[in-house]
Amino acid sequence: MSNSWGRRGSLLAAALSVIALVGVGCTNPPGTGGAPPTTTIVPLAGPPGEFSVLSYNVAGLPQGISGSDPETNLALISPRLNDYDVVLTQEDFDWWQPLLDGLPFANHHRWLRGSADHPYRSGQHPGPYAVGLDPTSRPLFVGDGLGMMARYPFTEPERVPWASCYGVLDGASDCLAMKGFSVATMTLADGYVVDVYDLHAEAGGTETDQALQVDDYAQLAAFIKAHSAGRAVVLAGDTNLHTDVTDPADTDFADAAIWAGFLAETGLTDVCAELSCAEPGNIDKAAYRDGGGVDLSALSHDYPTEDFLDSAGTDLSDHPPLAVRFAWDGA
């Protein structure tokens, strides 16, 4: 499955090997940075109501490895996040091995949140042991890269890594990060909640990657069925699924079936498909369902790339931002 994570992951593996040899950095654990601003919290109103969601892979890997220019662009992205009620990020790393502390990379998460004014924010990734991973089994240089900010209160996200991964110096190097998904229960108004999922799926185009994608979406579907039974769900993120591929010889040919099976298993509706969006094959996707006395309807689906350009007209990330707007009411 071709996407930029594979090339960048291999570069990251090589770069980290060099850093480890020369001993760059200190031994202190990183801080999260990006503390929420001091704001007056407005009491929640509704139902009914509307809220917007932005899902954005911000390409926050170290400079020269990232598919973008994070040392410049993350600070430019930050104030533009304020146009959205809920922000879900991928490659927004707030946990890393101490050997990376001496790099500007250690500031990326803080820069991304620095000008955002959302009062509710996810905390730092708790590290591999807390999410059930053995750091001696694979390098795990960085966390899952998943972040959430919102104007609605939410529980601290539960972070779940994929059960398996493929690639360190080979494949898409997915085993360098604790990739997976997160879920937080967000309160729209008193008595009305929705489970919000953020994900970053297995990348790469090998047969092993494709098999792991099948496993990953089965893992996510089983989790949603157990954890979010009877509740409304909003899910968005970098799926790494190219669902518009029609050539059986293409390594991404199975992606459409993987996504369709996942939607059927969870009762979720693809927002792009429902609203007949212009780019159905884009790997950055959103889906939702009603539940728990909350009726959701998708009002819009857009990739507002024109709002995330630098002064020269260059994209601020190697992924487009995905913006979705929902209406909600009590059932």
Backbone bond lengths (Angstrom), bond angles and torsions (degrees), N, CA, C in turn:
res aa  C-N    CA-C-N  psi(-1)  N-CA   C-N-CA  omega(-1)  CA-C   N-CA-C  phi
1 M - - - 1.450 - - 1.509 107.77 -
2 S 1.305 116.51 113.12 1.455 120.43 -171.38 1.513 111.54 -84.99
3 N 1.310 115.74 121.24 1.469 121.21 166.67 1.509 107.63 -156.59
4 S 1.320 117.01 172.86 1.453 120.52 -169.77 1.518 113.30 -71.38
5 W 1.346 119.01 -17.48 1.471 119.96 -179.64 1.520 110.91 -59.62
6 G 1.348 117.67 -36.68 1.453 120.23 -177.15 1.516 112.44 -60.36
7 R 1.327 116.80 -52.27 1.461 120.70 179.16 1.518 110.61 -62.43
8 R 1.321 116.30 -45.72 1.458 120.11 -177.22 1.515 111.37 -68.79
9 G 1.340 116.75 -35.31 1.454 119.43 178.36 1.520 111.90 -63.72
10 S 1.328 116.34 -40.34 1.458 119.67 177.89 1.520 110.98 -64.85
11 L 1.335 116.25 -40.95 1.463 119.88 175.86 1.518 111.17 -62.71
12 L 1.340 115.82 -40.22 1.459 119.88 179.56 1.521 110.58 -62.08
13 A 1.323 115.95 -43.64 1.463 119.35 -179.94 1.524 110.76 -59.69
14 A 1.323 116.27 -44.91 1.457 119.63 -179.97 1.525 111.31 -65.28
15 A 1.330 116.13 -44.03 1.466 119.97 -178.92 1.517 111.61 -63.79
16 L 1.314 116.78 -41.67 1.455 119.96 -178.74 1.524 111.55 -67.70
17 S 1.314 115.96 -32.42 1.460 118.53 176.49 1.525 110.60 -62.53
18 V 1.333 116.33 -41.79 1.464 120.58 178.08 1.518 110.59 -65.43
19 I 1.342 116.57 -45.41 1.464 121.09 -179.87 1.522 110.63 -59.11
20 A 1.323 116.29 -42.66 1.462 120.23 -179.15 1.528 111.03 -62.50
21 L 1.327 116.26 -37.06 1.456 119.72 -178.54 1.522 112.28 -69.28
22 V 1.340 116.55 -37.29 1.463 118.68 -177.11 1.515 112.55 -90.86
23 G 1.340 116.80 -7.68 1.454 119.99 173.35 1.509 114.55 73.63
24 V 1.322 118.32 34.93 1.459 120.50 177.95 1.512 109.92 -67.29
25 G 1.340 116.68 141.10 1.460 120.15 172.75 1.510 111.70 102.22
26 C 1.325 113.79 175.87 1.455 120.82 179.84 1.516 109.18 -117.22
27 T 1.297 117.58 -174.25 1.458 120.36 -174.61 1.516 113.10 -104.62
28 N 1.325 117.43 3.37 1.454 118.73 -179.97 1.513 110.55 -75.87
29 P 1.333 118.91 141.13 1.457 120.48 177.37 1.511 110.28 -67.78
30 P 1.368 117.77 148.56 1.451 120.28 -178.01 1.509 111.52 -72.63
31 G 1.324 115.76 155.53 1.458 121.72 172.44 1.505 109.76 -98.53
32 T 1.305 116.80 164.11 1.455 120.04 -178.25 1.506 111.91 -79.26
33 G 1.333 119.78 -36.40 1.454 120.55 -173.22 1.508 110.20 63.32
34 G 1.321 116.43 -176.43 1.452 120.83 174.99 1.503 113.95 60.07
35 A 1.322 118.65 41.23 1.461 120.65 179.24 1.515 109.85 -63.39
36 P 1.334 117.73 147.93 1.463 119.57 -178.67 1.513 111.10 -64.17
37 P 1.328 116.55 148.41 1.454 119.61 179.00 1.516 110.97 -71.02
38 T 1.316 116.14 161.02 1.458 120.74 174.05 1.524 108.15 -79.21
39 T 1.311 116.75 111.02 1.458 121.19 -176.83 1.516 109.85 -134.80
40 T 1.316 114.85 162.47 1.455 121.06 173.03 1.518 108.17 -88.66
41 I 1.319 117.14 122.73 1.458 121.22 -178.45 1.523 108.94 -83.62
42 V 1.315 115.88 120.92 1.457 121.20 179.18 1.522 108.81 -82.54
43 P 1.333 118.76 130.63 1.465 120.28 178.77 1.526 111.35 -55.59
44 L 1.322 115.98 142.40 1.451 120.75 -178.50 1.517 110.71 -71.36
45 A 1.320 114.87 141.88 1.462 120.86 178.61 1.518 109.35 -118.76
46 G 1.320 115.00 158.40 1.459 119.24 176.15 1.505 110.59 121.28
47 P 1.316 116.26 174.01 1.459 126.55 -0.30 1.534 112.00 -79.39
48 P 1.335 117.76 169.81 1.461 128.01 -5.33 1.519 111.06 -82.65
49 G 1.341 115.47 179.20 1.451 119.72 178.25 1.520 111.22 -169.17
50 E 1.318 115.04 179.92 1.459 122.44 176.15 1.528 108.73 -137.75
51 F 1.325 116.46 152.19 1.460 120.66 173.15 1.523 109.71 -150.09
52 S 1.324 115.06 150.62 1.460 121.36 179.89 1.522 109.95 -107.09
53 V 1.320 115.62 148.63 1.466 122.75 179.13 1.523 108.44 -127.65
54 L 1.316 116.60 130.70 1.459 121.97 171.56 1.518 108.44 -113.74
55 S 1.326 116.69 126.24 1.464 122.04 171.59 1.519 107.19 -112.50
56 Y 1.344 116.29 129.35 1.465 118.36 -171.85 1.524 109.92 -148.96
57 N 1.334 115.55 118.37 1.459 120.78 168.50 1.529 106.33 -81.81
58 V 1.327 116.35 108.50 1.467 121.16 -168.89 1.527 113.92 -90.84
59 A 1.331 117.38 5.27 1.474 121.24 176.31 1.523 111.38 55.20
60 G 1.333 115.67 53.16 1.457 120.82 -173.04 1.509 116.24 -92.00
61 L 1.319 118.37 17.38 1.465 120.58 174.70 1.534 109.93 -68.15
62 P 1.326 118.41 168.09 1.467 119.85 -178.09 1.528 113.10 -56.71
63 Q 1.330 115.10 149.01 1.459 122.33 178.31 1.526 110.04 -53.89
64 G 1.341 115.82 135.95 1.453 120.76 -178.65 1.509 112.81 90.44
65 I 1.320 116.75 -20.51 1.462 122.69 175.59 1.520 109.25 -106.49
66 S 1.318 116.17 -38.07 1.457 121.79 175.24 1.525 110.10 -58.29
67 G 1.312 116.23 150.83 1.455 121.30 174.57 1.510 112.49 -78.57
68 S 1.317 117.65 5.83 1.457 122.87 -178.29 1.531 108.78 -132.95
69 D 1.317 116.53 -156.61 1.464 123.33 178.05 1.524 107.53 -124.09
70 P 1.333 117.51 72.60 1.464 119.92 -170.17 1.523 114.62 -63.18
71 E 1.330 118.06 -30.13 1.462 119.36 -178.36 1.527 112.03 -64.40
72 T 1.319 116.41 -22.73 1.467 121.61 174.21 1.521 111.77 -102.40
73 N 1.320 116.17 -42.80 1.462 120.07 -165.88 1.520 115.26 -79.05
74 L 1.323 118.35 -29.97 1.465 118.76 -176.61 1.526 111.31 -62.81
75 A 1.316 117.17 -38.70 1.467 119.88 177.13 1.524 111.38 -68.67
76 L 1.331 117.56 -28.42 1.460 121.06 177.14 1.524 111.27 -75.60
77 I 1.316 116.05 -33.69 1.465 120.40 177.58 1.520 110.79 -67.34
78 S 1.319 116.92 -39.16 1.461 122.74 -168.69 1.526 115.03 -48.94
79 P 1.339 121.52 -55.18 1.469 119.14 -177.34 1.520 113.63 -68.18
80 R 1.319 117.09 -21.22 1.463 120.71 -178.83 1.526 111.76 -75.68
81 L 1.329 116.11 -15.89 1.462 119.94 176.76 1.519 111.66 -70.12
82 N 1.322 117.44 -18.66 1.463 121.34 -175.34 1.521 113.60 -70.01
83 D 1.323 116.94 -10.74 1.462 120.37 177.50 1.524 112.17 -77.10
84 Y 1.332 117.54 -3.50 1.462 121.10 -173.15 1.523 111.00 -125.02
85 D 1.332 114.92 144.11 1.466 120.71 -178.00 1.518 112.36 -75.26
86 V 1.319 116.27 -35.86 1.469 122.19 -179.17 1.526 107.51 -129.35
87 V 1.319 117.07 129.46 1.464 121.90 179.99 1.521 108.71 -122.51
88 L 1.331 115.81 123.02 1.459 122.71 176.55 1.522 107.68 -115.22
89 T 1.324 116.80 123.75 1.458 120.30 -176.91 1.521 111.12 -116.62
90 Q 1.329 114.44 151.90 1.456 122.76 171.66 1.532 107.71 -126.08
91 E 1.329 116.69 154.28 1.472 123.78 -172.31 1.530 110.68 55.85
92 D 1.307 115.35 38.03 1.471 124.35 175.78 1.529 105.95 -113.73
93 F 1.329 116.28 81.98 1.463 121.11 -167.34 1.526 111.98 -85.12
94 D 1.334 115.71 128.08 1.465 120.91 176.53 1.528 111.82 -122.96
95 W 1.325 116.75 10.35 1.473 122.35 173.37 1.514 107.12 -139.85
96 W 1.334 115.84 136.72 1.455 120.89 178.41 1.518 108.72 -158.74
97 Q 1.321 114.94 163.83 1.457 119.56 176.57 1.533 109.74 -66.62
98 P 1.344 118.10 146.14 1.473 120.72 -177.42 1.521 114.44 -55.87
99 L 1.337 117.83 -23.96 1.458 119.00 -178.84 1.527 112.24 -64.61
100 L 1.345 117.52 -13.52 1.459 120.78 178.08 1.522 113.10 -93.28
101 D 1.323 117.18 -3.32 1.465 120.13 -175.21 1.524 113.35 -59.95
102 G 1.315 117.86 -28.85 1.456 120.55 -176.87 1.510 114.45 -82.08
103 L 1.328 118.02 -0.18 1.459 121.66 -178.99 1.527 111.09 -97.53
104 P 1.344 118.04 153.45 1.469 120.08 172.52 1.530 112.41 -55.58
105 F 1.327 116.26 -24.17 1.467 121.38 176.72 1.523 112.03 -49.17
106 A 1.325 117.66 -33.19 1.460 121.34 -178.21 1.527 112.42 -64.50
107 N 1.329 117.50 -12.44 1.463 121.92 178.87 1.528 113.26 -100.61
108 H 1.323 117.69 -7.31 1.459 120.36 -171.48 1.527 112.78 -56.96
109 H 1.319 116.48 -48.10 1.469 120.17 -177.31 1.528 110.43 -62.12
110 R 1.316 116.72 -41.82 1.468 120.71 179.49 1.524 110.97 -65.24
111 W 1.322 117.13 -40.94 1.462 119.95 178.82 1.525 111.11 -63.70
112 L 1.329 116.26 -39.97 1.461 119.15 -178.49 1.525 111.67 -63.64
113 R 1.308 117.57 -37.59 1.464 120.91 -177.27 1.536 113.40 -92.63
114 G 1.322 116.82 -5.90 1.454 120.58 -169.63 1.512 115.99 -58.88
115 S 1.326 118.90 -37.71 1.465 122.06 -178.68 1.518 112.45 -108.11
116 A 1.317 117.20 5.43 1.467 120.53 176.68 1.522 109.12 -77.96
117 D 1.332 116.86 144.96 1.466 119.95 -176.55 1.526 113.60 -114.93
118 H 1.325 116.92 17.74 1.462 120.41 179.07 1.534 109.92 -70.14
119 P 1.319 118.15 128.43 1.469 119.87 -176.27 1.522 114.75 -75.99
120 Y 1.339 117.13 -20.92 1.466 120.51 -177.52 1.525 108.61 -111.91
121 R 1.350 116.01 128.45 1.459 121.13 -173.48 1.525 111.00 -142.68
122 S 1.318 115.83 142.50 1.460 119.86 175.62 1.517 109.87 -67.01
123 G 1.331 115.68 149.17 1.454 121.53 177.60 1.512 111.68 -85.36
124 Q 1.320 114.76 -178.51 1.456 121.35 -177.48 1.524 111.51 -68.03
125 H 1.321 115.40 144.46 1.461 120.60 172.10 1.529 108.30 -55.18
126 P 1.337 118.20 133.71 1.470 120.26 -173.78 1.516 115.03 -80.24
127 G 1.331 118.48 -2.56 1.455 120.20 179.92 1.515 112.41 100.25
128 P 1.328 117.52 165.94 1.464 121.45 -170.83 1.520 115.14 -61.63
129 Y 1.327 117.89 -43.75 1.462 118.72 -176.53 1.525 111.51 -62.36
130 A 1.322 116.82 -36.31 1.464 121.13 -177.16 1.518 112.66 -67.85
131 V 1.341 117.18 -21.40 1.463 119.67 178.64 1.525 111.32 -109.31
132 G 1.334 115.98 14.88 1.454 120.28 172.68 1.511 115.64 83.68
133 L 1.331 118.05 22.05 1.456 121.14 178.77 1.523 110.50 -109.03
134 D 1.316 115.76 141.42 1.457 122.14 176.47 1.525 108.14 -94.14
135 P 1.326 118.84 110.53 1.469 119.75 -176.59 1.514 113.91 -66.78
136 T 1.327 117.84 -12.14 1.461 119.28 176.54 1.524 111.55 -82.68
137 S 1.335 116.95 -9.90 1.457 120.52 -177.02 1.525 112.55 -85.58
138 R 1.343 117.26 -19.96 1.454 122.84 179.16 1.529 108.08 -163.32
139 P 1.317 118.92 164.07 1.467 120.49 -170.91 1.525 115.57 -60.34
140 L 1.330 118.39 -46.87 1.467 122.13 178.50 1.528 111.80 49.24
141 F 1.322 115.14 59.26 1.459 119.14 -178.59 1.527 112.30 -72.63
142 V 1.333 117.21 -28.77 1.467 120.59 -177.13 1.524 109.87 -134.77
143 G 1.333 116.39 165.77 1.457 122.06 -179.16 1.512 112.39 -76.13
144 D 1.332 116.41 -151.64 1.462 119.26 -177.36 1.524 113.01 -88.68
145 G 1.327 117.91 -12.78 1.461 120.55 178.09 1.510 114.60 72.66
146 L 1.333 117.76 13.03 1.463 121.71 -177.25 1.522 109.97 -98.49
147 G 1.313 116.55 130.33 1.459 121.31 178.86 1.514 111.31 -135.91
148 M 1.331 116.02 155.72 1.464 121.39 179.25 1.518 109.47 -141.70
149 M 1.327 115.44 134.23 1.458 122.82 170.54 1.526 107.42 -133.87
150 A 1.331 116.87 148.95 1.463 119.09 -176.50 1.520 111.37 -158.04
151 R 1.310 114.71 162.38 1.465 122.15 171.73 1.525 111.05 -95.03
152 Y 1.318 115.42 1.47 1.459 122.42 175.65 1.525 108.08 -113.97
153 P 1.316 117.99 144.64 1.468 119.17 178.12 1.522 111.30 -68.21
154 F 1.316 115.89 145.88 1.465 119.83 177.17 1.521 109.43 -147.38
155 T 1.311 114.97 155.84 1.454 121.04 176.84 1.524 109.59 -70.63
156 E 1.324 116.72 154.79 1.462 119.29 176.33 1.527 108.82 -58.47
157 P 1.336 118.34 126.93 1.459 120.04 -175.85 1.526 113.17 -58.50
158 E 1.312 114.58 139.21 1.464 120.94 168.33 1.517 107.05 -85.71
159 R 1.323 116.52 128.85 1.462 121.78 -176.62 1.526 109.44 -107.09
160 V 1.320 115.85 128.82 1.459 121.27 -176.89 1.529 108.78 -127.25
161 P 1.332 118.64 114.21 1.463 120.03 176.97 1.523 110.58 -76.84
162 W 1.326 115.41 154.62 1.460 118.91 173.14 1.525 109.30 -61.88
163 A 1.315 116.12 146.32 1.462 120.77 -175.81 1.524 112.11 -63.57
164 S 1.329 116.47 -30.10 1.461 120.80 179.99 1.522 109.26 -140.74
165 C 1.315 115.47 166.08 1.460 121.07 176.68 1.520 107.62 -149.14
166 Y 1.324 115.67 168.39 1.461 119.91 177.79 1.529 109.33 -137.33
167 G 1.321 115.20 131.08 1.450 120.20 170.76 1.510 114.83 104.29
168 V 1.326 115.54 123.58 1.462 122.45 169.27 1.526 107.04 -118.27
169 L 1.321 116.88 -73.73 1.463 120.56 172.37 1.518 111.53 -93.36
170 D 1.332 117.08 -2.86 1.456 121.66 179.96 1.519 108.86 -125.47
171 G 1.349 115.25 -178.39 1.459 119.42 179.97 1.516 110.41 56.39
172 A 1.328 116.43 -141.75 1.468 121.38 178.61 1.522 111.78 -98.13
173 S 1.331 117.18 11.04 1.476 122.47 176.69 1.519 112.69 56.54
174 D 1.329 117.08 34.06 1.463 120.53 -178.13 1.524 112.60 -65.53
175 C 1.327 117.41 -23.73 1.466 119.53 -176.43 1.527 113.36 -75.46
176 L 1.327 117.40 -3.11 1.461 120.05 176.06 1.523 112.16 -77.18
177 A 1.316 117.12 -18.68 1.468 121.95 -178.19 1.520 109.63 -122.63
178 M 1.317 115.36 160.62 1.468 120.91 177.53 1.523 110.29 -90.12
179 K 1.326 115.79 51.22 1.462 120.31 -174.85 1.524 111.19 -58.88
180 G 1.323 115.65 149.30 1.448 121.40 -178.69 1.507 110.24 172.17
181 F 1.333 116.27 -138.35 1.460 120.77 179.43 1.519 108.98 -141.02
182 S 1.319 115.26 164.07 1.464 121.30 175.51 1.518 108.46 -133.61
183 V 1.326 115.62 157.47 1.467 120.42 177.48 1.517 108.75 -141.93
184 A 1.323 115.31 137.23 1.462 122.65 175.17 1.520 108.24 -134.88
185 T 1.322 116.74 143.84 1.461 121.03 175.82 1.523 108.21 -93.18
186 M 1.331 115.55 117.52 1.461 122.13 -175.07 1.527 109.72 -106.36
187 T 1.321 116.40 135.64 1.461 122.27 -179.07 1.523 109.93 -95.00
188 L 1.322 116.17 116.05 1.462 121.47 177.07 1.521 111.37 -79.79
189 A 1.310 116.13 -37.68 1.468 124.33 176.27 1.519 106.08 -165.00
190 D 1.296 116.91 169.13 1.458 120.80 -176.52 1.526 110.39 -54.95
191 G 1.336 116.23 117.83 1.455 121.43 178.94 1.515 114.81 88.14
192 Y 1.337 117.81 2.14 1.468 121.16 -177.99 1.528 108.91 -127.03
193 V 1.329 116.09 112.85 1.461 120.34 -176.48 1.521 110.42 -128.58
194 V 1.330 114.87 158.36 1.459 122.32 175.77 1.521 107.87 -139.82
195 D 1.321 116.94 137.97 1.463 121.55 175.18 1.526 108.81 -84.30
196 V 1.321 116.50 124.11 1.462 122.29 -176.76 1.527 109.10 -108.78
197 Y 1.326 116.17 121.48 1.464 122.93 -178.76 1.527 110.29 -108.96
198 D 1.315 115.44 136.60 1.462 124.14 173.57 1.522 106.38 -120.43
199 L 1.335 118.25 139.27 1.464 118.59 -178.25 1.517 112.15 -145.05
200 H 1.315 114.51 155.13 1.461 123.33 170.19 1.522 106.08 -139.27
201 A 1.321 116.04 110.74 1.461 121.51 -170.14 1.525 112.30 -91.42
202 E 1.327 114.36 167.03 1.462 123.37 176.75 1.524 110.19 -53.50
203 A 1.329 115.83 134.26 1.458 121.87 176.60 1.527 109.11 -104.60
204 G 1.323 116.17 -177.96 1.456 120.73 175.80 1.512 112.96 102.07
205 G 1.333 115.85 160.09 1.451 120.88 -174.93 1.513 115.00 -120.16
206 T 1.327 118.29 16.03 1.458 119.95 179.50 1.530 110.73 -85.37
207 E 1.316 115.74 168.23 1.466 119.72 176.00 1.525 110.68 -61.64
208 T 1.324 116.55 -35.27 1.468 119.85 178.20 1.519 110.80 -64.67
209 D 1.337 116.68 -43.69 1.464 120.20 177.53 1.525 110.96 -59.68
210 Q 1.332 116.23 -44.35 1.460 119.70 -178.66 1.524 110.93 -63.16
211 A 1.323 116.80 -41.55 1.464 119.93 178.20 1.525 111.13 -64.22
212 L 1.334 116.92 -38.74 1.462 120.04 178.71 1.521 111.68 -68.48
213 Q 1.317 117.24 -32.76 1.465 119.48 176.55 1.526 110.53 -63.62
214 V 1.307 116.24 -40.47 1.472 119.64 175.10 1.522 109.70 -58.85
215 D 1.334 116.37 -47.28 1.468 120.89 -179.70 1.531 111.67 -63.69
216 D 1.336 116.22 -42.06 1.463 120.10 -177.13 1.524 111.79 -62.27
217 Y 1.309 116.47 -45.29 1.467 118.52 -178.11 1.522 111.61 -72.75
218 A 1.328 116.88 -27.65 1.467 119.27 171.91 1.526 109.87 -67.70
219 Q 1.341 117.04 -40.58 1.469 121.79 177.26 1.528 110.62 -62.09
220 L 1.325 116.83 -45.62 1.463 120.79 -179.66 1.522 111.15 -65.74
221 A 1.322 117.43 -41.81 1.463 120.49 179.07 1.522 111.22 -62.07
222 A 1.333 116.55 -43.89 1.467 119.86 179.37 1.523 110.75 -63.20
223 F 1.331 116.84 -38.82 1.463 120.30 179.05 1.526 110.73 -65.08
224 I 1.314 117.39 -45.43 1.467 120.83 -179.96 1.521 110.47 -61.64
225 K 1.320 116.81 -42.56 1.469 120.01 -179.29 1.519 111.27 -62.24
226 A 1.325 117.54 -35.98 1.463 120.73 -178.84 1.522 112.08 -84.74
227 H 1.315 116.66 -47.50 1.466 121.11 -172.44 1.523 112.64 -78.33
228 S 1.319 117.16 -36.29 1.466 121.30 -173.04 1.519 112.42 -111.92
229 A 1.319 116.49 24.43 1.468 120.22 -179.22 1.525 110.28 -55.59
230 G 1.330 115.43 125.94 1.455 120.78 176.43 1.507 115.35 78.05
231 R 1.343 118.81 1.61 1.459 120.81 -177.39 1.529 111.65 -109.90
232 A 1.326 114.89 156.02 1.458 120.81 172.90 1.524 109.11 -67.83
233 V 1.334 115.40 147.69 1.463 121.24 -177.07 1.527 109.68 -136.23
234 V 1.316 115.81 137.60 1.463 123.18 165.63 1.521 106.50 -122.69
235 L 1.321 116.97 128.86 1.463 122.65 -178.19 1.521 108.85 -130.16
236 A 1.323 116.72 135.67 1.465 120.53 177.14 1.517 109.19 -154.67
237 G 1.329 115.33 158.31 1.452 119.18 176.89 1.513 112.49 154.57
238 D 1.320 114.14 -168.08 1.460 123.58 179.93 1.521 107.72 -91.41
239 T 1.331 115.59 99.46 1.468 120.63 -174.32 1.521 113.01 -80.45
240 N 1.339 117.31 -20.12 1.462 122.07 -172.95 1.526 112.27 54.94
241 L 1.317 116.91 28.50 1.463 122.27 177.02 1.524 109.41 -113.95
242 H 1.340 115.39 118.33 1.466 121.57 177.81 1.530 107.37 -93.73
243 T 1.295 116.50 90.14 1.465 120.74 -168.70 1.522 113.70 -83.97
244 D 1.341 118.37 3.82 1.463 120.45 178.61 1.522 112.59 -102.85
245 V 1.325 118.36 6.12 1.464 121.95 -179.19 1.524 110.01 -75.21
246 T 1.333 116.82 128.83 1.470 121.17 -177.53 1.526 113.24 -117.39
247 D 1.315 118.42 -6.91 1.458 122.12 -179.07 1.526 109.62 -86.12
248 P 1.346 117.99 115.95 1.470 120.18 -179.28 1.527 113.54 -59.01
249 A 1.325 117.52 -20.95 1.460 120.40 -179.83 1.525 112.28 -82.30
250 D 1.313 116.83 -11.94 1.462 120.84 -179.10 1.527 109.61 -75.33
251 T 1.335 116.67 140.51 1.469 120.04 -178.95 1.524 112.45 -66.25
252 D 1.336 117.33 -15.52 1.462 120.82 179.63 1.525 113.02 -97.99
253 F 1.333 116.72 8.47 1.464 119.73 -173.48 1.525 112.83 -59.59
254 A 1.317 117.69 -33.70 1.469 121.01 -177.04 1.524 112.95 -77.08
255 D 1.325 117.41 -8.32 1.463 119.89 -173.09 1.524 113.11 -60.38
256 A 1.322 116.72 -41.81 1.466 119.76 -178.46 1.523 110.70 -61.83
257 A 1.331 116.79 -40.62 1.463 120.20 179.40 1.527 111.08 -68.72
258 I 1.335 117.26 -36.73 1.470 120.37 177.55 1.525 109.98 -61.45
259 W 1.325 116.85 -47.27 1.463 121.47 -178.30 1.529 111.15 -66.80
260 A 1.329 116.72 -43.73 1.464 120.21 179.69 1.521 110.93 -62.86
261 G 1.325 117.17 -41.16 1.457 120.08 178.46 1.512 112.34 -65.60
262 F 1.330 116.37 -39.21 1.465 120.89 177.60 1.527 110.97 -62.96
263 L 1.320 117.42 -44.85 1.464 120.85 179.04 1.524 111.04 -62.24
264 A 1.323 116.34 -43.49 1.464 119.92 -179.22 1.525 111.24 -64.60
265 E 1.321 116.72 -38.63 1.465 121.21 -177.21 1.525 111.88 -69.25
266 T 1.323 117.04 -31.42 1.469 121.08 -174.32 1.524 113.68 -103.07
267 G 1.327 117.45 -10.85 1.462 120.02 -176.68 1.514 113.69 75.69
268 L 1.328 116.86 17.43 1.461 121.16 179.49 1.526 111.03 -85.80
269 T 1.320 116.04 153.44 1.459 123.40 177.04 1.517 109.23 -114.22
270 D 1.324 116.90 129.26 1.462 122.06 176.61 1.526 108.42 -71.75
271 V 1.333 117.01 120.55 1.466 120.72 -176.63 1.522 110.95 -63.77
272 C 1.321 117.53 -40.63 1.458 121.07 179.44 1.523 110.92 -59.92
273 A 1.332 116.81 -47.22 1.458 120.53 -179.23 1.520 111.20 -64.52
274 E 1.325 116.87 -41.19 1.461 120.29 -178.32 1.523 111.67 -63.97
275 L 1.325 116.65 -37.82 1.467 120.72 -176.44 1.529 112.45 -100.33
276 S 1.340 116.88 8.64 1.471 122.02 178.52 1.526 111.61 52.50
277 C 1.318 115.88 55.06 1.462 120.50 -177.79 1.527 110.23 -69.13
278 A 1.328 115.38 164.50 1.457 121.25 -172.47 1.522 113.53 -78.80
279 E 1.335 118.34 -16.59 1.467 121.12 -175.29 1.526 110.59 -129.20
280 P 1.325 117.68 68.78 1.471 119.67 -175.41 1.518 114.22 -65.76
281 G 1.328 117.98 -18.14 1.453 120.12 -178.86 1.510 114.48 -91.39
282 N 1.321 117.99 -0.40 1.461 120.43 -179.61 1.525 110.33 -61.78
283 I 1.330 116.77 138.32 1.469 119.61 -176.48 1.523 113.07 -77.12
284 D 1.322 117.69 -15.91 1.469 121.23 175.92 1.520 107.85 -87.30
285 K 1.331 116.29 110.43 1.458 121.63 -168.55 1.522 111.61 -128.41
286 A 1.345 114.87 163.79 1.464 121.97 175.25 1.518 108.83 -140.30
287 A 1.336 115.51 147.05 1.460 121.65 178.90 1.524 108.12 -148.31
288 Y 1.333 115.92 163.54 1.471 119.03 -176.53 1.521 110.41 -159.57
289 R 1.347 114.64 169.69 1.460 121.45 171.94 1.533 108.54 -156.94
290 D 1.341 115.51 159.73 1.462 122.21 173.61 1.529 109.57 -79.86
291 G 1.319 115.28 170.35 1.454 119.85 173.25 1.508 112.18 157.53
292 G 1.323 115.81 159.56 1.456 121.79 173.90 1.510 114.51 59.53
293 G 1.320 116.80 32.79 1.458 119.99 -179.73 1.512 114.34 81.40
294 V 1.331 117.22 11.11 1.461 121.88 177.55 1.525 109.05 -117.61
295 D 1.325 116.17 119.36 1.460 122.00 174.07 1.523 108.80 -96.87
296 L 1.324 116.65 124.63 1.460 122.34 178.77 1.521 110.26 -112.08
297 S 1.307 116.79 145.91 1.459 121.41 170.88 1.520 108.40 -141.15
298 A 1.320 116.05 138.49 1.464 121.21 -179.60 1.522 109.62 -84.23
299 L 1.324 116.06 126.26 1.463 121.57 -178.84 1.521 112.42 -97.54
300 S 1.325 117.39 -34.65 1.464 119.84 -177.28 1.518 110.56 -155.54
301 H 1.327 114.38 155.54 1.469 123.08 178.46 1.518 106.48 -143.38
302 D 1.333 117.09 123.82 1.457 119.66 -173.32 1.523 109.79 -151.05
303 Y 1.333 115.48 152.14 1.460 121.97 169.19 1.534 106.98 -111.84
304 P 1.331 118.01 88.64 1.469 121.20 -171.49 1.529 112.91 -80.12
305 T 1.327 116.21 61.05 1.463 120.60 -176.53 1.526 111.90 -60.80
306 E 1.347 116.61 -30.25 1.461 119.23 -178.14 1.529 112.60 -64.38
307 D 1.328 116.45 -20.05 1.468 120.65 179.01 1.525 112.82 -89.11
308 F 1.322 116.55 -5.24 1.467 120.80 -177.05 1.528 109.87 -128.76
309 L 1.342 114.66 58.28 1.458 123.12 177.31 1.524 109.09 -121.91
310 D 1.337 116.55 152.90 1.461 118.92 173.19 1.529 109.57 -84.61
311 S 1.320 117.15 -175.59 1.465 120.75 -175.00 1.522 112.76 -65.78
312 A 1.335 116.78 -19.31 1.459 120.86 177.89 1.520 112.34 -92.31
313 G 1.337 116.85 1.12 1.454 120.80 179.83 1.509 114.15 83.94
314 T 1.331 117.22 18.31 1.463 122.10 -179.95 1.520 110.29 -95.51
315 D 1.332 116.45 139.96 1.462 121.21 179.30 1.528 110.61 -57.87
316 L 1.328 115.79 142.71 1.461 121.18 179.85 1.527 113.00 -81.94
317 S 1.321 117.37 -8.31 1.464 122.38 176.03 1.513 108.15 -146.43
318 D 1.328 116.51 167.86 1.457 119.52 175.13 1.525 111.82 -87.66
319 H 1.327 117.28 5.07 1.459 123.41 171.31 1.521 108.49 -119.76
320 P 1.326 117.85 150.41 1.459 119.01 172.50 1.524 110.15 -79.07
321 P 1.322 117.99 149.63 1.462 119.72 170.61 1.526 109.35 -72.01
322 L 1.311 116.26 143.88 1.469 121.75 176.36 1.521 108.46 -113.24
323 A 1.331 116.44 122.38 1.465 121.71 -179.54 1.523 109.84 -118.20
324 V 1.323 115.85 128.73 1.467 122.44 179.32 1.521 108.04 -130.37
325 R 1.319 115.88 140.46 1.464 120.02 175.88 1.519 109.14 -118.43
326 F 1.343 115.17 135.12 1.456 122.00 -179.24 1.526 110.50 -119.34
327 A 1.315 115.13 145.98 1.463 121.70 164.70 1.518 107.19 -104.17
328 W 1.323 116.48 147.53 1.457 119.15 178.13 1.521 110.11 -139.78
329 D 1.319 114.01 154.78 1.464 120.74 178.28 1.520 107.97 -152.91
330 G 1.309 115.89 163.85 1.451 120.18 175.39 1.518 110.55 -76.51
331 A 1.310 115.80 140.36 1.465 119.93 -178.87 1.520 110.56 -80.65
